[in-house]
């Protein structure tokens, strides 16, 4: 398993966020999986990588050259890929990974999450995508996503693709047992 983690280059205001990043990095390493992430040594990105490495795991970073200095590339990774653009970063992270998890983060984290989930909806991959809901960080988003189904903009089977859990170990357990949903035609009005 190679688990791609989307998360903030900031640590956020609550210690719970950093604690969850550490727990996830450690859980990835202890199950013999490899961490794939954005390549930074700061914020939650640095915390998840440091934890995976400290637990004896591997960490692969992918960072655009333009962000290498701004996001402060991690100097001790198993591998660091420097790419030309954000598009290349996301594509390489997707190609390297067998599953995706979003920790708390900002606009970049949400953009990465929604893009990779959309790719699953379109059938570009059949890998698990999930949220690690730390201290209720994603509760409102989770409820909103239910509303998109009720409003007829997202099919229930596509909504069900997103795995939400508040425990990194059980989230990864669910990934190991993940069975992709059968994809129905995605264009057209949602059926009730």
N, C-alpha and C positions, 0 to 999 in steps of 0.2 A: 504494500500500500504506500502511496505517496499522497499525502494530504496537503492540499493548498489552503493556506489560511489567509483570508483577507482581514486586515485590521488597521487601526490607526497608527500613524507615525507619531501621534500624541498619545500620552498615557491616560488622558481624561482626568476628571476630578475625583473619582471614587477609587480607593485602593482595590475594591472588588474587581475592577477591570484588569488591572495588572495581575492580580492573583489568579484570575481565570486564564489569562494568557500563559502564565507560568504552568498552571495545571494542564492546559491543553498541550503545550509543548512537551511537557513531561509524559503525558499520556500517549502522545504520538510515538515518542522514542521508546517507551516501555513496551509498546506492542510490536516493536520492530519495524515500524513504519518510518518514512522519511518526511520531513517537513519541507514544503515548497512555499515560498512567501516572497514578499517584495524586496528583500535584500537589505533593509535598513538595520542599524544598530540602536535606534532610538524608539521611544514610545512603546506601544504594545508590540510592534514589529520586533524590536530588539528583545523584549521580554520573552516572547514565544520562542525565538531562535536560541537565546541563551539557555532557556530551560531544556529545550530539546537536546542541545549539545551537552549540557551538564549531565543529562541522564544517559549519555552515551549514544545518542542518536545522530542522525545526519540531518543537515539543514542546507537546502539549496535556495539561494537568493537569485532573483531576477530584477534588475534595476536599469532604468534608462540612463544613458550617459548624462543627460541633462539634469537628472536628479541624484546622481551618485554623490555629489558633494552636499547638496541641499538636504537630502534625507540621510546623509552620512552612512555610506555603505558599511556593512558589517565586515570587519577584517578577519574573522575567524571561522567563516563558513566552510562546509565541506566543498561547496562549489558556489561561485558567484558568476552569473552571466550578466554582462553589460550589453544592453541592446539599444537600438536607435530611437525607439518611441514607446509610448504607453501601449499602443496597439500591439507592438511586438512583445512587450512585457506580458500582456494578458494572454496572448496566443501561446507563448512559450510556457507560461504557468499552466495553462489549460492542457497543453500537450504533455507536460511532464507529470500531471496529477491523475489520480484515480478517484478523487473526491474533493469537495470544497466545503470550507467552514468559514462563516463570517463571525468574527468577534466584534465587540463594539468598535465603532469607527465613525468617520465623517463621510463626506460626499464621495470620496474615492472608494471607500469600502462599500458603500451602497451601490455605486455604479458598477463595481466589479461583481458584486453579488447578483444584481439584476441582469447583467449581461450574461453571466455564466448560466443562470437559471433560464433565461430566454433561449440560449443555445440548446439547453436540454428540452425545452418545450418544442423547439423546432426540429428536434431529432438529430442535432449535430453531435451530441454525445449522450450517453446513458449512464452517467456517473452521478452519485449522490451529491446533493447540494443542501446545506443546512445552516442554521443560525445557532450559535451558542448564546442563549438568552441569559446574560449576566445581570443579576439584580433587577430584573424586569426591563432592561434596556430596550428590548425588542417587543415588549407586550403591545404597545400601541400600533406598531407596524404590523404585527401578527393579526391584530383585530382588523386593521384596515384591509389587509389582504383578504380576509374573510368577506369583507364588504364588497371587494371587487368581484367576488364570485356571485354574491347576492345581486349585484347590479348588472350582471350579465357580461362583464368584460374579461373574466378569467374563468376557464372551465374548472370544475371541481377536481378533475384528475390532474390538471396542471398545478393547481394550488397544493394538492397533496404531494407533489414532487419535493416541496421544501420541507425538510425535516427540522423541527424545532425542539431543542432540549436545553435544560439548564445545567446539565452535568457533562463534562467532556468525555468521561469514560463511557457513559451510556449512549452518548451521541455517536462515538466511534463504534460502539457495539452495533448500533443500528446501521452504520455504514457497512460493516462486515456482512450483515444479513440483508442488505439492500437488494430489492428486486425492482427494476425499473417498471413504471406503470406502462400499460399498453397505451400508445399514443393514438388518440382519435384525431380526425381532421381538425386542425386548429383554426382555420379560417372560417368565418361565418358566425352567426349568432349562437350564443351558448344555449344549450337545450336544458330544459328543466324536467 
